[in-house]
Amino acid sequence: MRTAGRASWGECRNRGSRSCGSNRASPTSPRQRSGTVAGTTDPFVRARYLPAAVEILIAGGDLDGARDAARDLERLAHGIDNPVLAAMAQHAAGSIRLAAGEAQEAIAPLRRAFDAWNQIGAPYLAARIRVQIGTALEALGDRDGAQLERAAASKVFHELGAAPDLARLEAPSPAKRSDHRFGLTARELEVLILVARGSTNREIAQTLFLSEKTVDRHLSNIFGKLDVHTRTAATAFAYEHRLV
């Protein structure tokens, strides 16, 4: 029996609502949100907050904190036989890998999460995951696959009237506006453009919702592919080829 006034897992997640639990005060920082989660042992309350905590921590560039929250969510999913919890755990795992620049490793958990939300009947959440799958495919050089995923997500956003998601999906990124590849993935191209604009690694991490370690790895890949050895040389390459 569920507590009166609390939406069930199916009611909350099937309607893709961001209002579940909205009567609670929302912490103002990722670590405060993590503290809120840690402050209760009720698995249903914890599972309600943990997906949001993962998303906020990723956005703040705290991938270690996001991994801690995702592990907690995975433990709950293993302990409670519930398809919604399993979908949330897979989504969290895939989102973290994508944010860490591990596009190949991100696809499998994201697809499992998509399949679960599709079966449950949560089209908005399934569409959001399709956008992430599209991002992963583009990073791997599969532009056709990425376009198919985004087109499917766009159709759902149109049908649901999800204007903010549609606007984000349709906004062209610097990488999408460029026809130049030079052997770089879409994410590496974004990093190169930001380097050429004078951004520090920390600023790039904040802009792209990555960790600084991931930015370092992207820069190492960029230097190797372009056969340059400094940020100055990479910047010169970007300007020479009109990437900025």
C-alpha positions in Angstrom: 0.0 0.0 0.0 1.4 3.4 -0.9 1.2 6.4 1.3 -1.7 8.8 0.7 -0.7 11.8 -1.4 2.3 10.1 -3.0 2.1 9.4 -6.7 2.8 5.8 -7.5 5.8 4.9 -9.7 3.5 4.3 -12.7 1.5 7.5 -12.2 4.6 9.6 -11.7 6.9 8.3 -14.4 4.3 7.3 -17.0 3.1 10.9 -17.4 6.7 12.0 -17.6 6.0 14.7 -15.1 8.6 16.9 -13.5 6.1 17.9 -10.8 6.3 14.7 -8.7 7.4 15.7 -5.3 7.3 19.3 -6.3 5.8 20.3 -2.9 9.2 19.6 -1.3 11.8 22.3 -1.0 14.4 21.9 -3.8 18.1 22.1 -2.7 20.0 24.8 -4.5 23.2 22.8 -5.2 24.2 19.3 -6.4 25.7 18.5 -3.1 22.7 19.7 -1.2 20.5 17.6 -3.3 22.8 14.6 -2.6 22.5 15.4 1.1 18.7 15.3 0.8 18.8 11.9 -0.7 21.3 10.6 1.9 19.0 11.9 4.7 16.3 9.3 4.2 16.3 5.5 4.2 12.8 5.3 2.5 13.7 3.6 -0.8 10.8 5.2 -2.6 11.8 8.7 -1.5 15.4 8.0 -2.4 14.6 6.7 -5.8 12.4 9.8 -6.4 15.4 12.1 -5.8 18.3 10.1 -7.1 17.6 10.5 -10.9 17.4 14.2 -10.5 20.5 14.2 -8.4 22.4 12.4 -11.1 21.2 14.9 -13.8 22.1 17.9 -11.6 25.5 16.5 -10.7 26.3 15.8 -14.3 25.3 19.3 -15.3 27.5 20.7 -12.6 30.5 18.7 -13.9 30.6 16.5 -10.7 30.8 13.1 -12.4 32.1 11.4 -9.3 29.1 12.6 -7.3 26.8 11.5 -10.2 28.4 8.0 -10.1 27.8 7.7 -6.4 24.2 8.6 -6.8 23.9 6.2 -9.8 25.4 3.4 -7.8 22.8 4.0 -5.0 20.0 4.0 -7.6 21.3 0.7 -9.0 21.4 -0.9 -5.6 17.8 0.2 -5.1 16.8 -1.2 -8.5 18.4 -4.6 -7.6 16.6 -4.7 -4.3 13.2 -3.8 -5.6 11.8 -5.6 -8.6 10.3 -2.6 -10.4 10.7 -1.8 -14.1 10.6 1.9 -13.5 13.5 1.7 -11.0 15.4 -0.5 -13.5 14.8 2.1 -16.3 16.0 5.0 -14.1 19.2 3.1 -13.1 20.0 2.3 -16.8 19.3 5.9 -17.8 21.6 7.2 -15.1 24.4 4.8 -16.1 24.2 5.7 -19.7 24.0 9.5 -19.0 27.2 9.4 -16.9 29.1 7.5 -19.6 28.0 9.9 -22.2 29.0 12.9 -20.1 32.4 11.2 -19.5 33.0 11.0 -23.3 32.4 7.2 -23.4 29.9 7.2 -26.2 30.3 3.6 -27.2 29.8 2.4 -23.6 26.8 4.8 -23.1 24.7 3.3 -25.9 23.8 -0.1 -24.4 22.4 1.2 -21.1 20.6 4.1 -22.8 18.9 1.7 -25.2 17.8 -0.5 -22.3 16.4 2.5 -20.6 14.6 3.6 -23.8 13.1 0.1 -24.3 11.9 0.1 -20.7 10.2 3.5 -20.8 8.7 2.6 -24.2 7.2 -0.6 -22.7 6.0 1.3 -19.6 4.4 3.9 -21.7 6.4 7.1 -20.9 6.9 8.7 -24.3 8.5 11.9 -23.0 11.2 10.1 -21.1 11.8 7.7 -24.0 12.2 10.6 -26.4 14.7 12.4 -24.1 16.8 9.2 -24.1 16.6 9.0 -27.9 18.2 12.5 -28.0 21.1 11.1 -25.9 21.4 8.1 -28.0 21.6 10.4 -31.0 24.4 12.4 -29.3 26.3 9.2 -28.7 25.9 8.0 -32.2 27.1 11.3 -33.6 30.2 11.2 -31.4 31.0 7.8 -32.9 30.6 9.2 -36.4 27.2 7.6 -37.2 25.5 10.8 -38.4 22.6 9.0 -40.1 21.8 7.0 -37.0 22.0 10.2 -34.9 19.6 11.9 -37.3 17.1 9.1 -37.1 17.1 9.1 -33.3 16.6 12.9 -33.2 13.9 12.9 -35.8 12.0 10.3 -33.8 12.4 12.3 -30.6 11.4 15.5 -32.3 8.1 13.9 -33.5 7.3 12.9 -29.9 8.2 16.4 -28.5 5.9 17.9 -31.1 3.0 15.6 -30.2 3.5 16.3 -26.5 3.9 20.0 -26.8 7.4 19.8 -25.2 8.5 23.2 -26.5 11.7 23.6 -24.5 13.0 20.1 -25.4 12.1 20.8 -29.1 14.0 24.1 -29.0 17.1 22.5 -27.5 16.9 19.7 -30.1 16.6 22.0 -33.0 19.2 24.6 -31.9 22.3 24.1 -34.1 25.5 23.4 -32.3 28.9 24.7 -33.6 29.7 21.1 -34.6 26.5 20.7 -36.5 27.0 23.9 -38.4 30.4 22.8 -39.6 31.0 20.4 -42.5 34.6 19.9 -41.4 35.5 16.7 -39.7 39.3 16.2 -39.9 38.8 12.8 -38.2 37.4 14.5 -35.1 34.2 13.3 -33.4 31.4 15.9 -32.9 32.4 16.3 -29.3 36.1 16.8 -30.1 35.1 19.4 -32.7 33.1 21.3 -30.0 36.1 21.2 -27.7 38.4 22.5 -30.4 36.1 25.4 -31.2 35.9 26.4 -27.5 39.7 26.1 -27.2 40.1 28.4 -30.2 37.7 30.9 -28.6 40.0 31.1 -25.6 38.1 28.9 -23.1 40.0 27.2 -20.3 39.5 23.5 -19.6 37.3 24.3 -16.7 35.2 26.6 -18.8 34.9 24.0 -21.5 33.9 21.4 -18.9 31.2 23.7 -17.6 29.9 24.6 -21.1 29.7 20.9 -22.3 28.7 19.4 -18.9 31.9 17.3 -18.8 34.6 16.7 -16.2 37.9 18.4 -16.6 39.6 15.0 -17.0 37.3 14.2 -19.9 38.2 17.5 -21.5 41.9 16.7 -21.1 41.3 13.4 -22.9 39.5 15.1 -25.7 42.3 17.6 -26.1 44.8 14.7 -26.2 42.8 13.1 -29.0 42.5 16.4 -30.9 46.2 17.0 -30.7 47.0 13.5 -32.0 44.5 13.7 -34.9 45.5 17.2 -36.0 49.2 16.5 -35.4 49.6 19.6 -33.2 51.2 19.8 -29.8 49.9 23.0 -28.2 46.6 24.9 -27.7 48.1 27.7 -29.8 48.7 25.4 -32.7 45.2 23.9 -32.3 43.7 27.4 -32.3 45.6 28.3 -35.4 44.3 25.2 -37.1 40.7 26.1 -36.2 41.1 29.6 -37.6 42.9 28.4 -40.7 40.0 26.1 -41.5 37.3 28.6 -40.5 35.9 26.6 -37.7 35.4 29.8 -35.7 
